[in-house]
Amino acid sequence: MMIGEIRDAETAAIACRGALIGRLVPSTLHVNDPSEAPIRLKDLGVEPCIIGAVLLGALGQTLRPVIRGGLPRERLLGVRWCRRHRARTAREVRDG
C-alpha cells in the first residue's frame, strides 16, 4: 500500500490502519528532521501507542543546488560555507 503524502488526520489514520494489519506503507511526511516524524504524526491525531507500533523508520532528504561545470561544491561555495550550513563537502562524501 503506497500513500503519496500524509498531510491530514484522515490520511494518517488510513496509513496507520494499513500498517497495523501488516502492510508496508511507504509515504512522505513533511518535517524538518526525521526525528520529528513521531511528533508530526501525534500532531495529526495519531495516538502515541499506535505511532510506536506502526513507525518502522524515518529517512531524511535535503535538496542541494546542482553546480554546473563539474567543480567540487566546496571550491565554489567555500569550505566555511559548507561547515556553517552543515553541508558535507565532496571529500567528506567520498570518505564516508
WONORFEN-V785114 format. One record per pair of residues at least 12 apart in sequence whose ideal C-beta (glycine too) atoms are under 7 Angstrom apart, sorted by the first residue. I is the first residue (numbers start at 1). J is the second residue. D is the distance in whole Angstrom. If there is no record, write none. Layout:
# WONORFEN-V785114
i=I j=J d=D
i=I j=J d=D
This chain:
# WONORFEN-V785114
i=1 j=18 d=5
i=1 j=23 d=5
i=1 j=25 d=5
i=2 j=26 d=6
i=3 j=15 d=5
i=3 j=25 d=6
i=3 j=27 d=4
i=4 j=27 d=7
i=4 j=28 d=7
i=5 j=27 d=7
i=5 j=28 d=5
i=6 j=27 d=5
i=6 j=29 d=5
i=6 j=44 d=7
i=8 j=44 d=7
i=9 j=44 d=5
i=9 j=45 d=4
i=12 j=41 d=6
i=12 j=44 d=4
i=12 j=45 d=7
i=12 j=46 d=5
i=15 j=27 d=6
i=16 j=46 d=6
i=16 j=50 d=5
i=16 j=54 d=5
i=19 j=54 d=4
i=20 j=53 d=7
i=20 j=54 d=6
i=33 j=60 d=6
i=34 j=58 d=4
i=34 j=59 d=6
i=34 j=60 d=4
i=37 j=55 d=7
i=37 j=58 d=4
i=38 j=51 d=5
i=38 j=55 d=6
i=64 j=87 d=7
i=72 j=90 d=4
i=73 j=89 d=7
i=73 j=90 d=6
i=74 j=89 d=4
i=74 j=90 d=6
